[in-house]
């Protein structure tokens, strides 16, 4: 009986940890943007959509596209 209690506690900690990681990832995308394969994804609060900005080398934004 004690063994099953320990498993429940461990699974609860794992769930909490996953939620924290998810919150950090979402905050990272919304606040600073996130890099995926040369694209910089930023959430635009005004238009309420994610904008993908592509950077190549030292050039500025090459393309800005909307994701739905």
C-alpha positions in Angstrom: 0.0 0.0 0.0 2.9 2.4 0.8 4.5 1.6 -2.6 1.4 2.7 -4.6 1.3 5.9 -2.5 4.9 6.7 -3.5 4.1 6.1 -7.2 1.1 8.5 -7.0 3.4 11.2 -5.4 6.0 10.7 -8.1 3.5 10.9 -10.9 2.1 14.1 -9.3 5.6 15.7 -9.4 6.1 14.6 -13.0 2.8 16.2 -14.0 3.7 19.5 -12.1 7.1 19.5 -13.8 5.5 19.0 -17.3 3.0 21.9 -16.6 5.9 24.2 -15.6 7.9 23.3 -18.7 4.8 23.9 -20.9 4.2 27.3 -19.2 7.9 28.3 -19.8 7.7 27.2 -23.5 4.5 29.2 -24.0 5.9 32.2 -22.3 9.1 32.0 -24.4 7.1 31.9 -27.6 4.8 34.8 -26.6 7.4 37.1 -25.0 10.7 36.6 -26.8 9.8 34.3 -29.7 11.3 30.9 -30.4 13.6 29.6 -33.2 12.6 26.6 -35.3 14.6 25.8 -38.4 15.8 29.4 -39.2 12.4 30.8 -38.5 11.7 33.1 -35.5 8.2 32.7 -34.2 6.7 35.6 -32.3 3.2 35.9 -30.9 1.6 39.2 -31.9 -0.7 40.4 -29.1 -2.3 43.1 -31.3 -3.4 40.8 -34.1 -3.6 37.7 -31.8 -1.6 35.4 -34.1 1.8 33.9 -34.4 4.1 35.6 -36.9 7.0 33.7 -38.4 10.0 35.8 -39.2 12.8 34.3 -41.3 16.3 35.5 -40.9 19.1 34.6 -43.3 22.6 35.7 -42.3 22.7 39.3 -41.1 19.8 40.5 -43.1 16.7 41.7 -41.4 13.3 40.1 -41.8 13.1 38.3 -45.1 9.5 37.2 -44.8 6.8 37.6 -42.3 3.9 35.2 -42.6 0.8 34.4 -40.6 0.2 31.0 -39.1 -3.3 29.9 -38.5 
